[in-house]
Amino acid sequence: MTVAVATNFLQTAQSLRSEFQQKNVMPIRLVSGSTGKLYAQIIQGAPFHLYLAADQARPLLLEEKGWVASGSRQTYAIGKLALWIPQESPTPNEPSIRSLVRSIKFRKLAIANPNLAPYGVAAIETLKALELYDQVQPHLVFGENIGQTHVLVATGNAEMGFVAASSVSQIKNGEKGILLQVRPHLHRPIRQDSAILRLGADNAVAQRFNEFLHSPQGRAIIRRAGYRVD
C-alpha cells in the first residue's frame, strides 16, 4: 500500500506507520512531495492508495473528478505556521513577527511556493495581514514545498522563513534562534484532508491505516507532532 503524503506531514506519517505496524504487519510505502506535485501525479495515474494532502482543495478536486472513494475525504490535521530565524539577532524587548521583520536586516525570507503548497498561501496571507508584504516581496525566495523551505532557512540560504511549526517543534526560543508561531487569525486555517483514492477503495491496508489515522490514538500522535485536530 502506497501513501502520497505532503512533505510537512512525512515525519508524522512515519510515526503513525511505526505505531500502526506494531499490531499490523503490513508493508506501507510513503511517497512525499508538495501537495500540488502529488496531485499532478495522481491524475497522471500514479499508483497511490491514500492521499494525505496539506490542503482541502486538491482532495476535493480529486473527489469531483471521481478519483476518490466515496465518503472517504476528511480533515486529519490542521497545520500551524511559524516564523523561524535560526541565527541569534538583536530583538525588540517584546518581539512580534511585525517588529522582527521590520527591525532585522536580511537578504532573503523563505516561504513555500504558494502555487504548490498551502503553507505558502498562508505565509502570503500572514504577510499581507501584518502589512509586511510590500516590504518583503523583493526578498522572497520559494521552496517547492514546506520541507525545502525549512532547508533554505536551516542552511542559511535565507536568514528567516515561514515554516511548518511541526518541523521545528523541538526548537525553543533562545536555544536555536527565534521561533514565533503565527496567530491563527492571520491566515485561513491550513486544514489538511485525507482521501482514499480509487485504487485504495478495495485495499484492506489502506482502509485500516486510514481508520488508524483518524482514531483517538492516531489523533494523539498528530497532536503531539505539533498540529491541531478537530
Summary of the structure (lengths in Angstrom):
residues: 230
radius of gyration: 18.1
end to end distance: 26.5
largest distance: 57.5
contacts: 794
relative contact order: 0.23
helix: 42%
strand: 22%
